[in-house]
Amino acid sequence: MKDERLNIAFENKKIKFKRPLRDKDEWFNILVLHQNKYKGMHLGCSRRNSITEGMIPKFFHLVVWAHEHESIP
């Protein structure tokens, strides 16, 4: 999924994470993203073409961004 489309889905609350109904705190929650991470206005992709840390629910213990690389035109 393109970064912009995922960004819009997060903003529109279309992304749902399923968690166990019982013993939620007994699980270790990992999120792996292959999307661009927003790094600020002058560093990398625009906010619309990336995912911000604030979009990720607080119950994740570990988040791995797997798309980070330098883009040199």
N, C-alpha and C positions, 0 to 999 in steps of 0.2 A: 504494500500500500504506500502510495506517495506520502511524503511528510505533510504536505498541506492538507490532504484529505484526512489523515489521522488527527492532525491538530484541530480541524473543524469538528471531527467526531468527539474529541475530548471536550471541546468547548460546548457542544450541544448535548453533553451528558449521554452520548450513545455508546460509550465504552462501559462494559459491565465486567466486573471481576467476580468469579464464583469462589466462595470460600466455604469450608465445612460449617454446618449449622451448629455442631457441638465442638467444644474444645478448640475454638479458634486460636487461642493463645498458645496452644501446644505445637503449632506448625511454624516452620521457618519459611518465609515467603520471599521468593526470588523473582524478579522481573528482568527479562533480557529484551532489549530493544535494538533493532537494526535501523535506527532513525537518527537524524541529526539532532544534536543537543543545542539548545539556545545558549549562546555564550555572551550575549550583549549586542548592542546596536552596531558596534564597529568590529566585531570579531566573529567571522563566519556567516552562517545563514541568518536570514531574517526570522523574526518571531513566528510569522505565519508558516514558514517552511521548516519548522523545527518543533521539538517537544521541549517544554520547559519543566523544570523540576517540580514546580507547583502543581502540575497536572497529575502527578503520580501520587496515588493514595499513600497515606502515612503508615499503613500496615505492612508495607514491603520492608524487609530487613536489609535486602541487598538489591541494587539496581545496576545492571551492566549495560552500558551503551556500547554497541558493537559496530558502529558505523563511523567512528571517528578517524578521519584522515585529512591531511592537508590537501586543499584543492588549489592548484597553481595553473592559471590559464596559459 
